Amino acid sequence: MTQRISNYQRFIMMNPIIQFFKFIYLSLKILVIVAGGHGGTRKVNEG
């Protein structure tokens, strides 16, 4: 009853490749949100 995590979830948690892609995905999402909040990056690059 105490084991609430499944083998599939443990496999995902212990897999460094999946963790790596998840980290990149979250980083890209944060970058998009931050860049969008500042009006995008085109103005900065052109300015």
C-alpha positions as CSV (number, residue, x, y, z in Angstrom):
1,M,0.0,0.0,0.0
2,T,2.9,2.3,0.6
3,Q,4.3,1.9,-2.9
4,R,2.4,4.5,-4.9
5,I,4.9,4.9,-7.8
6,S,4.5,2.5,-10.7
7,N,7.4,0.8,-12.6
8,Y,6.7,3.1,-15.6
9,Q,7.0,6.3,-13.5
10,R,10.2,4.9,-11.9
11,F,11.6,4.1,-15.3
12,I,11.0,7.7,-16.5
13,M,12.5,9.1,-13.3
14,M,15.6,7.0,-13.6
15,N,16.1,7.5,-17.3
16,P,18.7,10.4,-17.8
17,I,17.8,10.8,-21.5
18,I,14.1,11.5,-20.7
19,Q,15.1,13.8,-17.9
20,F,17.5,15.6,-20.2
21,F,14.8,16.2,-22.8
22,K,12.2,17.2,-20.2
23,F,14.7,19.8,-18.8
24,I,15.3,21.2,-22.3
25,Y,11.6,21.3,-23.0
26,L,10.9,23.2,-19.7
27,S,13.8,25.6,-20.4
28,L,12.5,26.4,-23.9
29,K,9.0,26.9,-22.5
30,I,10.4,29.3,-19.9
31,L,12.4,31.1,-22.5
32,V,9.4,31.6,-24.8
33,I,7.3,32.9,-21.9
34,V,10.1,35.3,-20.7
35,A,10.8,36.5,-24.3
36,G,7.1,36.9,-25.0
37,G,6.6,38.9,-21.8
38,H,9.3,41.3,-23.0
39,G,7.7,41.9,-26.4
40,G,9.7,39.2,-28.2
41,T,13.4,39.2,-29.1
42,R,13.2,40.6,-32.6
43,K,13.0,44.2,-31.4
44,V,16.1,43.7,-29.2
45,N,18.1,42.1,-32.1
46,E,17.1,44.8,-34.6
47,G,17.4,47.7,-32.3
